[in-house]
């Protein structure tokens, strides 16, 4: 379906180049008697029927020359168009958005987030439908990144493979807890003031590295690790709502999930102490717990993951340069 939408939109792009000029001068329709723009079908879930509605609406808009490419005035993107990158978008109030055909949650004042996974392809298509029915399309180029290979030895083998039935049952129960915690999100863009480092220190593990744990190839590293002594306070990088605060998770150990709105979520792993509970509304910089080495870890460190609609992205890109601060000694990874 996405591939089909691409072909359609590329064809539409060629067909409406002439329309761009008229659109950019503010002309919306040459015919005063034309019917008002039909609303574009929008829904939470994407299914073939809804996508068919979307395609039909696109075709309809194209006919009326309401489709135009990239008027800079109605769309502002900030962030990294790169694998693992997050992009923060400001458009007009009342807008709706789709990324590669999938609906994106937009706040009433027109703000939303886009995320691009570690293995995202070279292109993406953003389509924004404004309240007046006009449609803006932007073809995005997603830069490729190289991710290092990361060999970590000395992990407790029971946290790497050869799980017992009891351990598998706990891993499964942990998954269910996380799934339940991720059932809702805030519509408000709680992320809008930006992100700061929850802990400062030496970066001991980067996002996306290919993990080889005790000699076994595993899934890529899901976040960034900062080495810090056990007990170091972990501060919320941005405002949010606590969705999960659990000790004793099999891999994560002490785990806190924070919803920053619009399906953007921070996860903090291996905590030795947790100071918040589910439902808590927290401010940027508020202490949520303390660094530890619980779960699958070689030593005390803060692991921070960021997820957008289930896609892992790189926290280091949004937190920026580490502020000049005490460089904590020691610390492990994973
Ligand atoms: Zn880690």
Boltz pocket constraint, residues with backbone or C-beta under 6 A from the ligand:
constraints:
  - pocket:
      binder: B
      contacts: [[A, 205], [A, 221], [A, 222], [A, 223], [A, 224], [A, 225], [A, 302], [A, 303], [A, 304], [A, 333], [A, 334]]
      max_distance: 6.0
